[in-house]
Amino acid sequence: MARPLATVFGGTGFLGRRVVRHLAEQGFAVRAASRHPGHDPPQAGDGAVEPVRADVADDRSVAAALAGARAVVNAVSLYVEHGRATFRSIHVDAAARVAREAQRAGVATLVHLSGIGADPASRSPYIRSRGEGERAVRAAFPEAILIRPAAMVGPDDALLVPLARMLRRAPVFPLFGRGRTRLQPAHVEDVAAAIVRAMAGQGGVTYELGGGAVYEYREMIELVARHVGRRPLLVPVPFPAWQALALVAEQLPHPPIARTQVELMEQDNVADPDMPGFPALDLTPSSVRQVLPLILPSG
């Protein structure tokens, strides 16, 4: 019997490549769609993964990647705008395009990646685009499943790995504000597993996926510092100063910080306990403390 086909847009990304692997392990044939499919493609030992080139900004490209698919996951995201790649073009226009073409192709299940705090009324262009994207996706594909993960962590993440690198080098560490923002980081493998579980359930549901523990930012920094054997001096830095620094940093080819990150750190990133989450999918998420040894070598 032929394997059911699932297309994963952003299939070579931080989350997407994990989703591809989990789908393959659950018996799907997977089309890992991305702009650069030859760059570090996701692997599956039985050849169930087909890397394909696709551009979410182009109707025909999206339609081709969807041909024959029973399920679709859109894991494409953007943290720093550059050229034509804007928050609106990726999180709203492209998301609506994937949803529209999925509906047209008769796809049974669409999963759309968003984020905790997504709000179409937000002052933050990034957060606003996430909220507007959710609305556009549901307008085109009413039974779409929305996934709002907390900040995700893993061996190649953009949170714990850079933090550890800085903590190993600097005796003084600047905090976002006073370090009181509450975070509930989720292990990327847990999020990938949850997406695959959600695909087998009811459509039209929104899941908020927070990890196994909530930390204040200062507390998380102290946890990572202890893990790598450092005791830095933690210095509060006002958010306006961070915004100015990020504005300058974004002019670099590989900015160490972006205004998006600052905006996200200005509000708590914690799952709403009244919304479906990991427990609704019969999954127990890991905490940062539990996965640190998997992500960072100690010392």
N, C-alpha and C positions, 0 to 999 in steps of 0.2 A: 504494500500500500504506500502510495506517495506521501511524503511528508507535507504538511500544510506549510505554505510560504508566508514568512513575515518579513517586511521591509523595515529597516531601522535607519532613519535619516540621522546623520551625525554618528554613524556606526563605527567610526574610528576615534571618537572622542573619549574623554575621561569616563563618562557614564555609558555612552553608547556602546563601546567595545565590550563592557561587562554585560550589558543587556543582550548583545549578540551572542555571547558565550552561554548565558543562562537559557536563552531561547533554544540554541542548538542542543543543549543538554536535555531540554524538555521535549525534544523530538521535532522541532521545527527545521525546515530549510530556511536559511536566513540570507537576505540580501542586505549587505552592509553598504549603505549608500552615503557617499561623501564626495566632496570636491576633489580630494586627493586620495583615492582608494589604494594606491600603491604604497603609501607612506605608513609603515607599521600596521598592516592590516590585522584585524582580529582573527584569531585562529580557532579552529575546531578540528579535532583529530580525525573525524570521519568525513571531512570534506563537505560538511553541511553549510558552510559559509561561502557566499559568492560576493566578493567586493565589486561594487559598481560605481561608476562616476555619475554624480547627480548634483544639480544646482537648484537649491530650493527657491531661487529667484526666477526660475524659468518654468512655465507651465508644461511644456513638452518634456522637459527633463524629469520633472516630478511624475508626470503621467507614465513615462517609460519605466521609472523605478518602481511604480506601483502595480504594473501589469501582472495580473495573476495572483496578487497578494491577498491573503485572507485577513491579515492583521498588519497594522502599521504603528510604529513608535516614532514620534518626532522628538529627538533628543538634541536638536540644534539650538545653540545658545550663543550669546555674545556678551562680553564684559567690557570691551573697549571699542568704541566706534572708530572706523577708519574707512575713508573713501565712501563708497556706496553702501558699505555694511554699517547700517545704523540700527539702533535699538528697534525703531519702528519697522525697518525693512525686514529684519530677521524675526523679531518676536511677534509682530502683528501681520505684516503683509505675507511673509513666507509661511507663517503658521496657518493663516487663512487659506493660502494656496494649497498646502498639503491636505488640509481638511476638506477643501472643496473638491480636489481631485480624487481624494479617497472616497468621498460620497459618490462621485460620478463613476468611479470604478467598481462600486459595489462592495467595497471593503467592509467586513463584518465588524472589526474592532479597531478603534483609533485611540492611542494613548498619547497625550500631549504633555510634555515636560514644562512645568512652570516653576514657581518657587514660593515658599512661605512669605507672606506679606504682599503678594501681588495685589495691586490696587489701581484701577483705572483713574482714580482721583488723586493719586500721589503727586507731590511736587517733583519727585525724582524721576527723570526721564526713563531710567532703567526700570524702576518698580512700576511706573505707570504703563510702560510698554508690556510688561508681563501681564498686568490686569487686562489691558486692552486686547492682548493676544488671546487670553482665555475666552473673552467675550466673542471675539471673531471666530474662534474655533468652534465654540458651541453654536454659533449662528449657522455655520456651514455644515456641522456634523453634530446634531443635538445630543447624540448618545456617546460623545467623546468622553473618555476617562481622563481627568486632569490629575496630574501628579505634582504636588508641591513639596519637594524635599527641603529640609534645612540645609545649611552649608554642608557640603559633602567632603569627607576625608578618605584618603587612601594613599598607597605608596607613591603616587605621582601627583598628589593634589596641589592645590594652590593656597592651602591654608596651613596645615601643620608642617609640611616640608620646608616652605620658606621661613616659617617662624623658627624652626629648629636651626636652620642655617644661620639666621641672624643671631639667635641666642648663643650659638657656639662662638661667634666672632666678637660680639659686643658686650662690654661690661655694663653698659647702660642701655635700657630698652624703653622706647617711647610707647605709651599706652594710648589707645583711642579714648579721648576724654579721660575720665577717671577709672576706666576699665570696668564699668558696672553693667555694660550691655550683656544681656542674658542670651546664651547660645545653646543650641541643642544639636551639635554636629551629628550627622548620620554617616555611617560607613557606606561607601559607594557600593559595595557588594550587597549590603542589605537593601539598598534602594533598587538595585537591578533585580534582585529576587522579588521584591514587592511589585515591581512593574509587571513581571511575568505572571505573578499570582493574580494581580488585578485584571489582567487580560482574560482570565478564565471566569471572571465574575460578572456582576451587573454593569451595564453601561450607564453613562451619565453621572457617575460618582466622582467626587473630588476627594482625594486623599492628601492629608498633610503628614509627612514622614519625618519625625524627629528622632534622634538617636536615643540611647538608653539612659542618658543623664543630661541634666541642664547645668551649665557652668556660667558664672560671670566671666567676662573676658580676662580679667586679671587672674582669676582662679585657673583658667585654662593655660595662660602663659606660665604660671608657676608650676603647673603640672608638667608641661613640656620641658621647662627648664630643669626640673629635678630629674626628668628622664634622661636628658643629655648631659647631666652632671654640671650644671651651671647655676649660679645664684646672682643674677643681674640686679642692678638697681632699676626699679620700675618707676618711670617718670610720666606723670599725666601730661598730655598735650591736648589743647582745645581742638575741637572739630574744625573750626574755621582755618586753623593752621594746617591741618591735614588736607583740607580741600585745596588750599593754595599750593601745597607741596605736590598733590596729585595732578593738578592742572599742569604744572611744569613737567612732572615725570611722564605724562602722557605724550610728550613730544619725542620721547626716546623710542627706538625701535622695539625694545622689550621693556616697557615700563614696570618698575618694581611695585608700583601702587597706582590705582586708578580711582577716579572720583566715584565710580560705582561702588567700589569696596568701602569707601568712606561713608557713602550714603547708607549702605546696608548695615554698617556698624553703628549708625546713629539710632537704630531701633532694634528691639529684641527680635531674635530669630528662633522662635519657639513654636512648636506645633500646638494648634488649638485642641485641647483635650476633648472638646465636644464634637470634633470632626473625625471621620474614619481615618485610621492610621495603620501602623504595623499590626496592632492587636486584631483589627478587623480582618486582616489577611493571615491570621494565625502565625505571625512572625514575631520574634523577640529581638529587637534591635540591640546592637552592641553600643557600649559607651566609648568615649575617647580613651579612657583609662584602659579598657580592655583591648583596643586595637592598636594602641601606641607601639607595642613591641613588633607588630606586623608592619608598621609604617616607617618607623625610625629605628636605626641601630642605636643602642644606648651608649653613653659615655662620650 
